[in-house]
């Protein structure tokens, strides 16, 4: 690992000195007619000109790009469009207290990844000169502000007046109507373009496929107008628009969100119109720099130059298709694209792994490694060595790349090394499978799929290896396995995205029209501590302001009906911030004998929605008393505060580089994901627990205060995660009043975070804390699961008992084991205790220690078993040695308890009779027959041990396996003599041929 890092650093320094001055040099002035472009239009300048135009001239707010890891959106693997981070605004679910809720005009350049899911360009990357997995989307948005006319005017002005693109090179499309959808042609947009001076033959209508944009199967949608650019010029290129011509390309899409697609497929007019635009930076830079390929711009040329320096092939020439002999230029493009994607994703917290976005990123990395090593002949470590060049190209716009360069390089090298190892392992599995299978059969799809899914072995590489051996892959069965896997993932994905009564856009708009105020949920923080550990949750009364059932607002709900209830105020906590929702019940008015159980609580657009199956009729205006499930709430409070203490302890033990990557809190346990360079050691686990326990003993007060977001951000060593915070925001501090933190610049000796969760008032109530699990989700991300209070105490007690059981086994093993039965019993007990340990919650550091002891015990007991089996085998084989002293073919039966002893007896016989063919059978009390055989190495072509054992066992409805020399099996028969006779005849027939 260190070797690859040093090699990467040396290679990069060499490369930087040699190429930096040529890569970023100034070229000739722009000339669109000749296609030479303008060197002054660097990618950085083009990006800045876009954002400055909308900020300075048209009053847009610049919003930085969100990470490519979606914020709380399980429907996406990656952020794949500029509008993703603004979905809460489009859907009306945005927290009304957040800065986002006040956006009206916005501009930015958004990092996007399209690989996996609906938008997947992965397999196309490299084959042409314009597909990418990572790209930057320039965009401007209007949220209920300007609409069609202003959007078109600004776009035309920017392209033609600011960037200076000739008007005759541009073509615009608009929605030409759709009789199936029942929507007329968007003639308004056509008239707008005409008024801006666009020639009528450059304005083209298209149907819903090209010019009607939808967020998904349901949700906001609307007609769009696109701007296309003709690379050739001096002609009418209208016929090539939307025809997949590389000469006429779309550069800007302007979407007018004016409808909402319902689940039944119908369209409803939105209460507020929005504009969503997107223009790919790579395509725009290609035009402005006078190029025909995105890969010829300054976004890629430094990376391509670096690749050539590491490779052993000719420089990049930009060839595609048949002209690209041996796919060399394709490999250049794959590597240049994929290394950008890897850098951006890892910097944003998505690491190569085994599921979801992490699995897609692993595929990207391994695809890049293959092209690098197999086509470009570059040394191992090249991929990581390219990261500093990527940082030089993109670092100004996305500074996180420079901050995370070392981590990115380390993770890439680790994963590359693992892939190379898995390639070797995969090849061995393929070779072994081929040895065992009938050469006339197709290669089994389940083996190929296992190689692909578990080892990350590329399917096309499997096909290539098999074709070289003239073996076909069962592609039909493989496609079926792939489809089943995709279906399971989709179902799992769907179950993850299902939530309680999410209010739709029209319902939210209707609530606002009716003047229904946002829910006052401040009572959720109203509780007190009496004595050392007794929490009192104060009562709350609310009035029913809205009832939501069967996707609409209703006046009342009847007995047995499931509904969402919105009150004027509530003490129930809605699921957010990693903390699960409250449960409890309502009582209506003075009615004390009918409970309205609250099963789920969610927040949507400022409204808290309580999911209830009503036992009696409930109407608008009814008053209700709210009662929490107090043990559940208190459990969540204990574990949420413990999460903050853990976060602080991790930084103390592992350093300030620890970053939270996710958390989840329930009343039963807490789960915490964080960045780490390596798996936690036993010593680190112990230190983390000790640090937490020390903080709990201090019984520090827990302070919380709502403050303006801008002031909260001034607190030193404040811990935040990537999410949109409300304004004002709640600050939770352990040990120091929030007011003191705001007024002092001194470092904080304890935990301080932005958090909307419910917390204890003092840490001592936690009492105890135990980490019961830790594992690496992917390389660089560790997940801890911990329990608190009585559960932690029980975990410690259980750990102590298991430690005593292990010590007892160790003591017994130290005495001499005289007989096989004792050795086997001890081995069995070690195995059972190992299983118990694996599935029991005890301190994780202790579990690791006990696992090490049990592994050592298992090795010792296995040795003892083998020793006793050798003794028994040697003793029992003596009679057979005498009986078959002159036989070259031995088929006999003996009484033994295990297949291993039977195999040892066969081995001893063959050692004494080197040229003999030996098979031994043993009838068991269960009625099964054990079979073991061995043949001389130089006679396997005449009689294979595997074939012999399989033939014998099949006659008894059994099975067998092994090699040509040694094999074993199990079968079922009551007539051992007949089986023995058949086995002898089979061998004789083979040997006489």
N, C-alpha and C positions, 0 to 999 in steps of 0.2 A: 504494500500500500504506500509506504513512505517513498519507495523507489519510484513509483508512478508519479507521485506528487512532485518529487524533485525533477524528474524527467520533464514533466509538463511545464514547470516553472522555467527551466533552462531553455527549452524549446521556444517558449513564448518570448523570453527576453531577446533571444537571437532574432526571432521573427520581427519583433517590434522595431529593433534598430534598423533592420534591412528594408522594411516595407512601409513604415508609417509615413515617410515623406512623400512617397509616390501615391499612396492610396487616397490621401486627403488633399492632393494638389488641386489647383484651380484649372479648369478647362475652358474651352472656347465659349463665347457668348451664345445665348439661346437663339435658335433659328428653327421654328416649327415647320417651315416649309421643307427644310432639308433633313429634319429629324436629328440635328446635332445636339439640341438641348442646351441647357444653361447650367454651368458648373456652380454658379452662385446659388442655385436652388438646391442647397444641401438638404438632406432629410430633416435635420434639426430646424433649419430655417423654414421649410415648408410647414412643419408641424406648428412652429411658433406663429407663423403668419396666419394660420387658420384660427387658432385660439385668440390671438390678439385682435383679429378682425371682428369677431363676435363680441369679445369683451369690451374693446375700446369704442367701437362705432355703434354697436347695437345693444349695449348694456346687459350682456349675458354674464352670469356668474360662472367662474371657472371651478369645476369640481374635479379633483384629481381622479385618475383612473382607480377603480377598485381592484383588488387582487383578482387573479384569474380563478381563485377558489371561491365559489359562489357563497354569498352571505345568507345563510339560513334558507337556501332554496334547494330542497332535495330533488327537484325536477331536473336539475342541470348537473352535468359532470364538471363542466368548465363554464366560465363566463364566455359566451360565444357571440355577444353583440353589445354594442354600446349601451343599449337600453336596459340591460339586465339589472344593473344596480338601482334603476329607477322604477322597477316593477311595482314596488309598494305604492308609488305615486299613481301609476297608470291604473292599478287595481283598487285604489282608494283605501288601502289598508295601512298606509303610513301613519306612524305615531304623530298626532297633531302637535305634540310638544317638540318634535325633532326639527333640526334645521331643514331637512329634506322636505318637510311639509310646507315650507315657505318658498320653495323653488318656483320660479315662474319662467325664467329664461336661463338655460344652462348650456355650457360648451365644455368639451374635453376631448382628450385622445385616450381611448380605452384599450387596454391590453385584452386580446381575445385569443381563444384557442378553439379550433374546430377539429376535434378528433374524438370519435366515439359519439354515440347518441344520434339525434336527428341530423345534425350538421356535422358530417364526418368527411374530411378531406385527406385523411391519412394515406390511403392507398394511392391517391392521385399525385401526392407530392413527389417531385423528381421527374415525373413523366413529361411534364410540360414546364413552362417558364413562369407560371403565374399562380399555381396552387400552393398554399401554405397551411401548416398546422397552427402556427402563431402569426398573428398579424395585428396591426394597430388600426382601430376604427375611429376616424375623426367624426365627431357628431355635434349637432346643436339640437336643443329641445325647447319646446314650448309646452308648458303645463297650464292650459286654460288662458294663455296670453294671445300671441299672434296665431294666425292660421295660414291658409293656403297662399294668399297673395304675398304676404311678407316673407314667408319661407322661400318661395320661388325667386322673389326679387333679390334677397340676400345671397342665395346660391349663385344666381347668374352674375351678380356683381363681383363676388369673390373670384369665380372662375375666369371671367373675361377681363375685368378691370384690374384686379389685384394680382392674380397669377398671370394674366396676359395670354390666356389660351384663346386662339382664334375662334370666333363665333361660328364660322362655317365648318369647323371640325366637330361641333357639338350637336347632338340630336337628343330630343327629349321625348319620353313616352308618357302616356297617361292612361287611366283606366277607361276602356271602351265600353264598359257595361257588361252585364251577365244576366241573360233572361232566366237562367236556372235560379240564381240568387235573388232575382227580382230587383236588381239594382240598375239604374240607368247609367248611361255614359257620364263620366266626370267632365262635362263640357266646361264647367267653371274653370278647371285647371288649364284646359286648352286655351281658353280666352285670356287667361293670365299670361301664358307664355307668348301669345300673339302680341299682347300689349307691351311686353318687354322687348319686342323686336325680333323674336325668333321667327325664321321663315316657316311658312305653313308646311312645306314639304319636309321640314326637319322636326315636325311634331307628329308623333305616330301613336295611334290607339292600339292597345293590347288587352287581352282578356284577363280573367282572374288569376291564371297561372303565373303571369309575369307582373301584373300590376294591381294585385289585391293582396295586401300583407296581413298575415294572421300570427298572433303570438303563440297559439297552440290550437288544440281541438275546440277549446272554448276560451273566451276572454276578449280583450280589446282588439280591434282590427280596423281595417279601412283601406281605401284606395291609395295607391302610391304613384308618384311620378319619378321617373329615373332619368338621369343624364348620362349619355353615352359619348365616347370619344372615338373619332376615326383617326387611326395612326397614319393612314395613307394621305388623305386630303385631296383637294382639287377634283372632287367628284361628288356625286350624290350617293351616299352610302346607306340610305334608308333601308334598302333591301337586306342589309347585313345585320341590322339591329336585332338583338335577341335571337341570333342564329348561331351562337357559339363560335363566332368568327374571332380569331386572335387579333384581327386588324381593327375590329370595332368592339370596344369593351365598355361595360357599364362602370362608371366611376362614382356615382352618387345616387343614393336612394332616399327619397323624401316621402315619408309615410304620414298620411292624414288620418289619425285615429278618431273616427267619428261613429263607429259602431261597436257593439259587443256581440260576439257569437255565443249564443246560448247552448246548453247541452243538447237540446233537441235539433240544433242546426240552424235555428232561426236567427235573424239579426235584429237588434234593437239599437236605436240611436242613443249614443252616450249623452249623459247630462252635461258633460264638459268635453270640449274638443282639445286634442293634444297633437303636437307635431314631434315626430321622431325621425332624425336623419342619420345616415351613415355613409361615410366615404372612406374606402381603404387607403391608408397612407401609402402603402407600397405601390399601388397602381398610379396614384397621383404623382408620386416622385418619379416613377418611370416616365410619365408624360412630360413632366417639367424638366427632366434631365435628358430628354430626347432619346430615350431608349425604347427598345421593343420588348425587353425582358426585365421583370422585377429584379432578377439576379444580377443584372448589369448596373444596378444603382449602388450608391454608397451605403445602403443598408446591408448589402451582401458582399460587395467586392473585397472589403478587408477580411472577411471570414473566408471567402474562397481563396484568397492569396495565402492565408494561414494554412488552410487545408493542403494546398499544393506543397507548401514547405515541408509538411510532415509526410506526404504521400510519396510513392515511388512510381507515379504515372505522369503523363504530360499535363500542362496547365489546363485550366478550365477554358473550353471553347464555345460553350453555349449550344451544343448540338442536342437534338432530340430525335426520338424515333429510330428508324433504321440507320440514319447517319451517325448516331451515337454508338459506335462499335464497342461492344463489351460493356455498355451502360456506364462508361466512365463519367460522363458529364451528369448523368442521372444521379450517380453516387455523390458527386460534388453537391448537387442541389439538395439531395436528401440530408446530407450531413450539415450543410449550412442552415437549412430550415430547422432540422430537429434540435441542433445544439441551441438555437435561440429559444425554442419551446422549452427545452429542459432547464435552461438558465432561468427563464421567467417563472416557470411553474415551481421549481424548487425554492426560489427566492420568496415566492408567495405561499409556501407551506404545503405544496403538494409534492410528495415524494414517491418514487417508484414503489409499487406494492402489488397486492394480490386481489384487490377488488376496486370497483368503481373507477374514479379518475386516476387513482394510483396505478391500477392495472393497465389503463390506457397509456399512462406515462412510461410504464415499464416496457410496453410494446414499442413505444417511440424510441426509447434508449437502445433497446436491443436491435431494432431495425437500423439505427444509426451505426451501432458497433459492427454489425454484419457488413454493411456497405463500406465502412471505413477499413476493416481488416481484410475482407475478401476481394473487394473491387479496387480500392485505392491503395491497398498494400501498406497501409499506415500502421505504425506500431501501437501496441496496447498502451493506453494512456493519452492517445491523441484527442479524444473527445473532451476530456477535462482540460487539456492544454489550450483548447479553443475558447474557453470561458472568458479569460481576460480580454480577448479581442471582442467578444460579444458585449462585454461591459463597456469597452471603449465606444462602441457604436451606439448602444442604447442607454448607457449609464446616466447621461445628462437628463433624459426624460424620466428615467426610473431609477433613482439613486439606491433603491434597495438591492440592485444587482451588485453594486460596488461593496455594499455592507455585507453581503452574503457570499462573496466570491469564493472564499476558502471553503465554506460549507458546501457550496454547489460542487466544487471540484472534488471534494472528498467523497460526497455521495455518489457522484458519477463514477469515480474510480472504483468504489466498493461494489457498485452494481455491475459495472463492466467485468470486474474480476469474477463475480458470482455467475454472470452469464457465460463467460468462457468455461468455467467449471461445469456448468449445467450442460453446455454443448458436448463436452467430453462424456458426461454421464449419459446424456441422451443417445449419443452414438453407440455407447455400450449396450443400452437397452434395445435399440433397433437391431444391432448385430445379434444379440441373444435371442430376440423374438424371431428373427429370420432363421436362426439355427434350428429352432424348435418347430417352425411351421412347415406345412407342405408347400413346396415351391410353386405348385400350381394354383395356390389360393391367393386371395388378395390380402394385403397387410391389414391386420385388424384395426378398425377405426377407434376402438376404445383405448388401445395403446397409443395411437397417434394423438388422440384428444387429451389423454393424460399427460403426455409429453408437452403438449402445447399449454394446457391449463396450469399444470403444476410446476413444470420446469421452465416455462416460457419459450419452449422450442418452436421456432417459426414453422407454420404448416407448409409453406412453400419449400422450406429447406428439407423437411421430411420427404415431400414429394420428389425433390431433386435427388436426394440420396437413394431413394427407392428406384427411381428411373435408371440410375446408374447401374443398379443391380438387376434390371429388367423385372422388377416387381411392381405390381399395381397397388395403389392405395384404394381402399373401399370408400370412395368419395361420397357415395349416397348415404352410407351409414354415418360418415363423418359430418355431413351436412345436417343430418337429423340430430346428432348430438349437439352440434353448434346451435341449431334452432331451439332445442329443448333448454339449453343453458341460457340462451337469450330470453326465452319466455319466462324462465324461473327468475332471472334477474329483474325482468320488467315487473313481474308480480310482486317481488320483494320491494322493488322501488315504489310501486303503487301503494303498498301497505304502509311504507314509511311516510308517504305524502298525505295520507288521509288524516284529516283533522276534524275537530268538533265545530260544526256550524260556522264555517267561514262565510261571513256576509259578502255578497257580491257587490259590484259597483252600483247597480241600480238601487239595491236595498240601502247601501250607505248614503247614496244621494237622497233617497226618499226620507231617511232618518233626519238628515240635515235640513231638508225642505220643511219637515214637520217641526223643526226646532228642537229635536231631541238632543239634549246636551251630552257631551262625552261623560262617561261614567266616572264618578269620583271614587277612586279605589284607595284613597289615603287611609281609610280605616284598617286596611290590611297590616299597617305598621303600628296599630294601636294595641299594644299589649304591655304588661308590666311584669316585673320579677319581684315576688314576695319571698323573703327569706333567702336561703342559699340557692334553691333550684326549682321553686314552684312558679310557673308562668301562668298568668291570668290573661285570657283573651277577652277583651271587652265586647259586649254585645253590640249588634249593629241592626239598624232597621232601614229598609229600603222600600221604594215604590216601583211597581212594574211600569216601565215607560214604553216597552216594545216587546212583542212576542213574535218569534220567527219560526215558522213551521212550513214544511213542504216547499221550501225555496221562496217564501213570500212572507210579508208582514201581515199579521192577522189581529183581529180584535180580541179573540179569546181562544183558548185551547181546552180540549175536553179530556176526560179521564182516559188514561192509557196512551195519550199522544206524546210523542217525543218532540221536544221543542227547544229553542234557544230563548233565554229570558234576559232582557236588558233592564237593569235597575238604575235608579238615579245615583245610588251609592252602594258599595259592597265592601265587605272585609275579606272576600275570597281572593286568593292569589291566582292570577291567570298564568299559564305556563309561558315562561320567558326567561332569558338570562341563564339558561341551563338548569333551572329549577322546575320540577314537575308541579302540576296544578294542585290546588286544594280540592278536597271533597268535604261533604257535609250535608246539611239539609236546610230547608226553609220551613217556617210555620206561617200560615196565612192569618193575619190579623190576630184575633184573640183565640183562634181555633188551635187547641193544643194537642189534639189527638190525630191529626193527619199530617204526615211528614212528606215534604216534597224533596226527594233525594237529589243532590247535585253530584253528577257523575264526572263532569269534565268542565273546565273553565278555560276559555281562550280570549285573547284580546285581538280586536280587529278595528283599525281606524279610530282608535280612542274609545271604543265601546267594549265593555267586558261582557262576554256572552256565557251564561250559565246553561249547561246542557242538563235538562231534567225530563224524566218521564212522569208527567203529572198524575197524581192519584185522584184528583178531582178537578173540576173546571176552574181555570184561572183566567182572569180578565185584566185588561189594561186598567191601570189605576189602583189595583189591589195593593195593599200594604203587606209586607212580609218581614218576619224576623229571621235573621241569618245566624246559623250556628255552624262553626267549623268542626271538622274531624280534628280535634285538638292534638291527639297523639301523632297523627300524620303530619300536621303542620309543625309541631315541635321537632319531630324527627328530621324534617327538611331543614329547619333552622339550625339544628345541631350540625348536620352534615354540610350545610352551605358555609357556615362560619369555619368549620374544619377545613373546607376547601381553600379558603383564604389563608388559613394558618399553614396549610401544606404548601401552597404556592410560595409563601414567604420562606418556609424551611428549605424548599428545593433550591432557592437562590442562595441561601446561606451555605448549603452543602455543596452544590454543583457550580455555583457562580452566577453572575448576572446575565450570562448568555442564555439562560433558560427562558423560553417563551411559551406561554400557554397556547395550546392548539385546540382546546375544546374541553368541555366539562359537562357533567350531568349529575344532578342531585335528586335523590329520592329520600323517603323516610328510612329506607333500609341500608343504603350505602351511598358512597360518592365515587365518581369516576373522573379522573383527571388526565388529560393528554398534554404532553409537553415535548419540546424539542430537546434532544440530548445527543451527544456525540457517539455514545456507545451504550450498550445495555448496562443497567445498574448492577453493581457488585453487591455481595452480601454485606460488606462493610458500609457501603453507601446507604443501603436500605436501613441498616441499624442506626446510622447517624441521622437519617431523615426522621425516623420515628422518635429518636432521642430528642431531636430539636423541637419537634411538635410537642412532645410531652413536657419539655421544659417551659414552653410558651403557655401550655395549659395550666401548669402549676402556678404561674404568675396570676392567673385569674383576672386578666386585664379586662377593663371595660371595652365594649364595642360601641363606637360612635358612628352616627350616620347623619348626613345633612344634605339637603338639596341646595345646590349652588349653580350659578350660571356656568355653562360648559366652558366658556373661555377662561374663567377663573380657575375651574377645576384643573384645567390643563397646565396651570402654572405650578401645581404641587410637584415637588421633586420626588423622583423614584415612584411616581404613580404608575400602577399597572393597568393596562388597557388591552382589549382584544379588538380584532377587526370587526366592528359592527357599527351601525348608525345609532348614536346615543341621543336621547331626548335632551332638550334644553329648556329649563334647568335639568341637571343630572344629579343623581344621588351618589354621594361619596361615602364609602364605608371604610372606617379606620379602626384599627385595633390598638388600643393603648394610648393614643394621642387624640385629643379633640380635633375635629376637622377645622374649627376656627383657628387653632394654633398652627395647623399645617398651612393654612392660607396666609397667615400673617408672618410666617417664618420661612427663611430660605435654608434652614438647617436640614441635614439629611434625616430621613425617617428611620428610626430603629425598629419599626414594626410594619405590619401589612397595611397598605392603603390602596383601594381599588375603586373604580366606577362600577356600581352594581345596583340593580333594581330589586335584588332578592330580599327575602326576610331573614334576619339574623338574630342570634342571641344578643343579650345585653351584657353578658360577661362570658369569657371563654371557659371558666371553670366548670360550667354545666356539662361540657363535653365529656369530662371525666377521664376518658381513655381513648386511644387512637391506635389502630393497627392496620398496616398495609397487608392485605390478604392476597394480592395478585399484582404482578407487574409483567408486562410483555411489550416487545417492540411491534407496533402496528406495521410499520415499514422502517427501513433503515433511517434512523435519525428522529423517529417519533416514538416515545414510550407512553404506554397507558398504565396508570396506577388505579387499582380499586382498593378502597379502604372502608373500614367499619369503625363505629365509635360507640362509646358508652358501654352498655351491658353486652352488646354483640362483640365489642373489642375484648372485654373481660373474658367472655366465653371462648373466644378464639385463642387467647393466651392459655387458658386452662386446658383446652383441647390439645394445644401444642405441647404443653408439659406432659400430658398423658401419652401422646404419641412418642415423645422423646423417651419416656420410660419403656414403652414397648420395644423401641429400637434397641435400647441398651440391654433389655432382657434377651433379645435375639442374639446380640453380640456376645453376651455372657455364655449362652448355651453353645455358641459356635466355637468358643475357646476350648471346650472339652472335646475329647476324642470322639469322632463319629464312627461307630463300629460296624453298623450295618446300613445297607442301601435304603431301607424304609425310613430310617431316621434322617438320612441326608435328603431324601425326597420330601419328607414332611417339612423339614426346615426350609428348603427351597420354596415350597409352596407357601409357607407362612410369610416369607420375605416378599413374595409376589403379591399376596393379599394385602399386606401392610403397605406396599408401594401404591396399590390402587386406592386404598383408603386415604393415604396421604395426599394423593393427587386430587381427590375430590372433597377434601375437607378444608374449611376456612381456618387457617392458623397464621401466625405472623409469617410473611413471605420469606424473610431472611432465615427463619428457623426451618421452613419447608425446604429451602435450598440446601441447608446444612444436612437435614435428615435424608434428603434425596441422595446426596453424595454418600452418606453412610450406607444407605440401603443398596446403592449400586455396588459398593465395595462388598457388602454382605452377599449380594446376589452372585458376584463373581466367585466369592469364596465357597458358597454352597454349591454352585455349579461345578466347581473343581472337585468338591467332596463327592458329589453325585457321580461325576465321571470316574473318579477313582474307585468308588464302590462298584460301579457298573463294569469297569475293566476287570475287577476282581471276580465278579459273578460271571462275566462272559468267559474269562480264562478258565474258571472252574467248570462251567457247563460244557465248554467246547471239547474237553478232553476226550469224552466218549466218541464224539464225532470224528476227531482226529484218528482214533483207532479204527473206527468203522469204515472210514473212507480213505484209508492210507494209500490205496492204489487206484482211486477213481479220478478220472479227468472231468467228469460231470457229476456234481453233487446236488441232489434235491432231497431235502429232509425236513422234518418237523421237530421243534423243541418247545419247551415250556419256559417262557419268559414273560416279564410284565411290561416291557416297553420296546418300542421300535429301535431305540438307540442301542440297547443291549443286543438285539438281534443283528443290527448292523455291525457291531463290534465283533460278534461271533463270525459273521461272514468275512470280515477283514482278516481275522486271525487264521481262518481256514485258507484264505487266498495267500496269506503270507507263507503258510506251510506248504501249500500246493500251488506254486506260482503260475502254472499253466492251466489251472482248473477253472471250470464254469460252476459257480456256486449260487444256489438259492435256498434260503431257509424260510419256513413258514411257522407261525405260532398261533394256536387257537386261544382266544381270550374268553374270560368268563361272560363277557357281554355278548358273545356269539360272533364277534368280528375275528377276522384272520389277518395277522400282520405278515407282510411279505418283504423280504430284503434279498438283493442279489448283486453279484459282481462278476465281471468277465475280464479276461486278459486284455491288456491295452492293444496288443497286436491282432486281436481277433474280433474287434467291434464291427467290422464290415460283414462278418459272418453272422454274429449274434450280438445285437445291441442290448445292454442291460435295461435301458428304458423301454425298448420294445417288448422284451421278455416279461418284465414286471407288469406292464400295461396289459399285455395279452392275457396273463394269468388272472389279474384282478378284474378285468372286464368280464371274464367268464363267471365271476361271482358278484356281478353288479357293483363293482368297486372302482377305484381309480388309483393311478400310480404316476410317478414322475421321477425324473433324475437325468443323468447323463448317459452317454453310450457305455460308460465303464461301471458306474454304480447307480442303483435305483432302489426305490422303496415304494410301498403302497399299502392300502387297506381294502379289505373286501369282506363279504358276508356269505358264509356257507356252513351247513351242518356236517358236510361230508369232507373232512380234511384229507382223507386218503385219496378220494377221487380227484381233488384239486392237485394233490402232490403228483399223482400219476399223469394228469394232463400237462402239468408244468414240465415233467421229464420228457414226455412225448414231443412237446413243442420244441424243446431245446434240441432233442435228437434229430428231428426233421430239419432244423436249420443247419445243424453241424454236418449232416450227411450230404447236403447239396453241393 
